[in-house]
Amino acid sequence: MKLFFTGHGEKYAVEQTLLTLFPQERPVYPDEPPGGDNELELAFSRGPVWCTASAVLRRAGKPYARQCRVKTADLPPEDPVLATRLTRRTLQRAFYLAAVDCLGAEPPWGMLSGVRPVKLPTRAMEAGATPRQAEAELRDRYRVSPERRRLAMDCAKASLAVKGALKPEEVSLYVGIPFCPTRCAYCSFISSSGSANRLIPDYLEALFREIDRAGQALLAAGRRVRTVYIGGGTPTTLTGDQLRALLDRLHTAFRLDPGTEFTVEAGRPDTITRDRLAAIRDGGGNRISVNPQTMSDKVLSLIGRSHRAEDIRRAYALAREMDAGYINMDLIAGLPGDDAGGFRHTLDQVLDMGPENITVHTLALKKGARLKQEDLVLPDGPAVAAMLDFAWARLRAAGYEPYYLYRQKFMSGSFENVGWCLPGTGSEYNICMMEELHTVLSLGAGGVTKGVAEGCVKRLANPKYPQEYIRGIDEILAEKQNFFAF
């Protein structure tokens, strides 16, 4: 879409709104004057009493015009941060209203474009707002739909409960294992597969060095680990012996307390074996994932998964037999070849198995994913909406509660990912990481450490690819040492 600005330069905010409302469009800033089609004119003017944002959106030969105002006195020059925030919000609202007139419907999250919508009601309630007042802000200021407001409020309550239980000296620990048996069509994560898995021994050697150094620094700082999450990739690409060595190293380096929340993302049913499950259980792991994404063999084949629905049931039964702890199962709404009926069948089968946690993702078409380049038919926005509407009603009826959520760019229908749990079984790590409640120390390739102190978040990213991580481990250790001063 062609964008023309007058009286402001709020490119980023407008582009985020564009991405939410018209996910297939990309911003273009042409040299020619406005007056064509598929374009937005967005102006901001200041008067003695009012500042006005004016939007004119032209689509399919029709103009859609809206204006929004804010009092000039509310944009004080002595507080440029507040003035910028209100200017931005007014511009976004004018664009949003013109777009809604054009589209004939509002997106489920209204004007919100960020990945962490739960932070809004959480902050409001921490500042003294009642739940009713916090929800009213989502409704009136951001035009969030009733169902999404309910999701956000449920997750905000879960976030506040975990935050109240955290101790100042506690952190969470993430360990990345960026290897997979094969690469799924929708995946955009930095992970290696096939012959690249020959790097695993060298990778673990480098990772163990980072674990040892981080453990020394953390203990010297008087910190302790509250939750551990080993993610990927697929950590169970490692052999049972490799998993034992990794978990033993973590216990030794960080002196983990017995019963620490400890998740190992098993994920792929084709990597879930008796030996690996025993290594996880004996090494202190008490939460795993068995991720079907779908229970349709046809859809599994389309997305590049080498297992079938029967393998998922086998892996789940084995995990229960081996006493692997709480089990999470991931599903994705909007996969190629799927439809509302197929998704309902998948969810019903997963509920029959009875996992403690179910995470329902909405397909996000990321640049690095093979699916982005392939000519596969995807369910449209209304079909994905029907899948999610069914999921929310069915999960609530089955006794599950939403406890964390986040959004991503390029999501089908501009929806969300939601973690659901049976009462008392939610993952504290997921809440702490997503809501940035405390420091998350990330080790391994692709890990992004987030240091949280007095409301400030400082990030430190490790190299993304295993080869870069192995080659650069000395520099990584030096950077981590400096980071701990924060």
N, C-alpha and C positions, 0 to 999 in steps of 0.2 A: 504494500500500500504506500502511495506517495504521501509524505508528510510535509506540511508547510507551517512554520511557526512564526508568530509575530508577538513581540513584547516579552518573550521568555526563551529559555534554552533548556527546558526540562525533557531532554531526549530520553533518558533512562526510564523515568516514570511513565512517559507516554508509550514507550516501546513495551514495557511490561503489561500495560493495559491492552495494547494491541495484541500481544501474544495470548492473553487470557480470552479476549473476545473473538479474535480472528486467528486461531492457531496456525492456519495454513499460510498466513500472510507474513511477509518480511518487510521491515521499514526501508523506504527509499527516500532520499532527499534530493529531488531533481533541481536542475537549474531553471527550468521553464516556469512561468507563472502558473498559479492554480486556475482551474476552470475545466479540468477534464473529468475522468471517471476513476473510481477506486482510489479516492484520495481524501485526506483530512486536512482541513484548515483549522488551526487551533491558536487562538489569540488571547493575550492577557493585557488588560488595560487598567490603569489606576485613575481614580477620580478622587475628589475631596472627601466623599462619604463612602463610596463603594469601589471595590476592585471587581472586575468582571472577567470571567473566562467565557469565551465564545467558541463553540465547536460547530463546524459545518462538515458533515460527512456525506460524500457522494459515492453511491454504490448503485450499479445497474441503472444508471441514468436518472436516479432520484436523489434529491438533496434532503438531508435530515439535519436540522439545526437545533441546538440547545444552548442555553446560557446558565451559568451559576455565578453567584456573587458571594463576596465576603467583605465585611466592613474594613475599610482602610485602617481604622484605628486598631483593628486586631492584628495588623501586620507591622509591629513596631520595629523601626530601624535599629533600636538598641538590642533587639533579640533576633538576629538574622536566622538562627536555626528555626525558631518558631515561624518566622515569616516565610521562610522557604517551604516548611512543611505544609502550611496552610495554602500557599500558592499552588504547590504541587497537587494537593488534595482537591482543590477547586478545579484545576485543569482536568484532572483525571475524571472528576464527576461529570463535567460537561461532555467530555468525550464519551464516557460510559452511557449517559442518558441518550445521546444521539445514536449510539450503536444499538442500544436496546430498542429504540424506535425502529431502526433498520431491521434488526433481527426478529423482532416480534416476541422475544422472550429474554429473560434474564438468566445468566449462568448461576449455578447452584451456590457459588461462593460470592455472588454479587461483585462488588468492586475490589475484593481482596485479590492480590496477585502474589503475595509472598508464600514461602514454603511452610511457614509455621503459624497458621491462623490461631492456634490455641494460646499463643502468647498474649493476644489481646485481652480475652476475658481473665486470664491468669493475672496479668498485671493490674487490671481494673480491680479485681477482688483483693489483691495484696494492698492496693491503695485505699481500701475501705469500702468499695462498692459491694452491694449485695449481688447474689447471683442473678436476680431479676434485672438489676441495673446493668450488669455486665452483658447480659444477653440483649438488652435493649440497644446497647451501643452497636452490637453486631447487626441488629435489625435496622436501626434508623440511620446510622452513619455509613454502614458498609453494605446494606441491602442483602444480607445473607439470608438464604431460604430457611424455613422453619426446621427442616430435617438436619441441615448442616449446622444450624445454631445448636440444636440438641447434641449433635456429635461433639462440637467444640466445647460445650459446657460440661459434658460428661468427662471429656479428656482433661479439661482444666481442673476439675475436682481431683482427678487422679494425680495430676501433676503437683498440685498443692499438697496432697497427702504425702507424696514421696519427698518433696522439698522439705516439709516439716520434720521428716525423719532423718535427713542427712546430717552428718556431723562435719564441722569445718575442716577437719584434717583428711576427709575421705575424698577419693578420686575413683573414676572408673578406668578400666584398662581394655583397650582394643588391640587385638593381634591379627594382622592380615596375612592370609595364605592365598596368594593370587594365582591359583592353579585350578583348572577344571578338567574333567575327562574330555568334554567337547564344549563348543561354544553355542549357546542358545541364540536363536534368531533375533530375539528382542533385547539381548544383553548389550550394554554399553560400558560395563565395568572393565577396568584394566585387569584382565586375567589371561593366563597362558594355558594352552591345551596341547594335546598331542605330543609331538617330539620336544616341545619347549619344556615339558615336565622333567626332562633330564637335568634341569637346573635345580631341582628341589634340594639335593644334598648341599650344594654350595649356598643356596638361599637360606637353608636352616642354619648353616654355620654362621652366616652373617647375622641372621635374626637372633641367634643365641647371644652373640656379642652385644647386640642392642638391648636385649632383655637384661643381661647382667649389668650393663652400665645404668640403665634406667632404674633397675631395682636398687642399686647402691644410692643413686641420687634421691630417689623417693624416700627411702628409709632415713637417709641423712637429714632430709627436710622434715622428718616427723610425720610423714603422710602414710596412709594405709589405703589399700584397695578394697572398695565396697562391692563392685561388680566386675566381672570379666566376660568379655565377648570375643570369641575367636571366629572371625568371618572371612569372606573371600570374594570371588572365587568359591571353591568348595574345599574347606579344610579336610574333609575325609577323602580327598585325593591322596593325602599322606597315608602311608602304611600304618598298621597298628603299632609297630615299633617306633616309627617316627612320631606318632601322636603321643606315645608314652614319654619319649624323650622331651617333647615340647612341653607337655603338662608338668612333668617333673621339674623342668627348668623354671617354669613360671612359679611353682610353689616355693622352690628354693630361693629364687631371686627376690620375690615380693613377700615371702612369709605369709601366705594367704591363710586366713582363719578358716577352720573347719566350717562347712556350711555356707561359704561365700557363694553368692549367686554366680554361677559359672556356666555360660552358654557356649556350646560348640555347634556351629551351623553345619549340620550334616547335609541337609538339603537334598542332594541328588540320591534317589533311592538306589541307583546302580553303584553307589559307593558305600552303602550301609551294610556292613558285614558284622558277624559275631565278634571277630577279633578287634575291630575298630570300636565297636560299642563297649567292649570290655575295657579297652584302653581309656576311653572317655570316662566311663563310670569309676574305674579304679583311680583315675587321675583327678577326681573331684568334680568332674562335669555333672551338672544336675539339670541341664536343659538342653534339648537338641531340637533340630527341625527335620521334618520329613516333608519335603515340598513337592506336591504334585503339580501345581500351577493349573492343571486341568485333569479330569478323570476321563477324558475322551482320547482314545488311542489315535484317532484321526488328527486331532489338534496337536497332540504330542509330537506326532511325526512332522507336522507342518512347522513347528517351532524348533525342530532339530534335537529333540530329546530322544535318547536311545532306549529309554525304558517304556513300559506300558502300565496301564492302570493296575494290573494284577501285581506288578513289581512294587507299586506303592503300597498296596495292602500287605504284601509280604514284608516289606521293610518296616512298616508300622507295627505289625505283629511281633517282629523280632525285637524292635526297640522296647516294646512292653515286656516281652519275655526277659530281656536283659536288664530290666529295671533302670532305664536310661533317664528317668526323671520326667519333668514336664516336657510335653511335646508341642511344638508349633507346626502348623501346616499353612503354607502360602498358597493363595489362589490369585489368578489374574483375570480380571474382567476386560474383555475387548480383544482377546487373542484371535488371530486369523482362523477362519473356518468355524468359529464358535458362534452361538446365538443364545438368546435368552433361555430357551429350553435346555440347551446343553449346559449352560452355566448353572441352572437350577439343579440339574441332575448331579453335577460335580459337587455342589455344596451339600446336597442331601447325603451323598455318599461319604463325604468327609465328616459330616456331623454324626453319621452312624458309627464312625470309628471312635469318636469321642476325644479328640485332642483337647488339652487344656487351653491352648491358644490357637486362634485362626487369624491370619493376616490377609485381608482382601486388598489387593493392589489393583489399580487401574493402569492399563497398558499405556506406557509413555514411549513415543517414537523418538528415540534419541539419535543424534547424528552418527554415533559410532556403531549402531546396531545394524546387523545384516538385513533385518526386516525393513529398514528404511529404504534400502535399495531394491528390494524385491517387489514384484507385482502380485502381492497377495491381497485378497479381499478381506477387509476388516469390518467388524460390526460398526454401524454408525452411532452417532451420539445418543439417539433415543433408545437403541438396543442396549448400549452400555448403561444408560440410566435405568432401564428395566432390570438389568442384572443386579445393579447396586441396590435399587429399591427392594428387590426380593431379598438380597443378602441382609440388609439392615433389619427388615422385619423378621426374617427367619432366625437370625442369630439372637435377636432380643428374645424371641419366643422360646428359644432353646436355653436361655439363661446366661448368655454371654453379654459382656459389657464392653463398650469401646473404652480404651484406656490411653491410646496415643494415636496421633495421625500426623500426616505431612502431605504436602503437595509437591509436584514436580512440573517442570516445563514440558510442553508438548504432550500433555495428557489427553486421552480421549475424553471429550465432553467437558474438559476443565474440572474434573472431579478430584479425587483424593485417594490416598492409601490409609487404611485404618487397621490398627491392631485390636483384636477382640480377645477377651479372656473370660474364663470362668472366675467367679469371685475369689479373690485372694491369690490368683496365679499369674498376675501380670508381671512383665519383665521390668524391673527398675532400670536396667541399663537402657532399654529403649526410651523410657521417659527422660532419663538424665541426658542422654545423647541428643534426642530430638529437641528438647526444651532448653538445652544448654544450662542445666541446673548446677553443674559443677564441672571441674576439669576432667576431660577425657584424654588420657595419655594413649596415643596410637603408635604402635610399633609395626614395622614391616613395610613392604612396598605399597604405595598408594594410601598409607595411613595419614590422616590429618589430625594432629594433636590440637585440642582446643583448651587453652588455659583460661579458666574463668576466675576472676578476682575482682571483687567490689563492683560488679556490674559490667566489667570490661572483659571482652573475649579476644584473646590473642591466638592466632593460628600458626602452626608450623607444619608444612607438608613434606613428607618423605617423597623421594622419586617414585614415579608411577609404575615403572616397568621393573621386573625382577632383575634383569641384566644391569640396569642403572643402579638399582639398590645395592647389588652385590659389589659392583665396582666402586661405588661411592660410600661404602659403609664407614670409612674413617672420618669423612667430612660430616656424615650424618651424626655420628657419635659426638663430635665437637659441637655441632649445632644444638643437639639435645642438651648438652651440658650447659650451654649458654642460656637455653630456654628455661631451665629450671630456676634461674635467678628471678624470673617473672613470678 
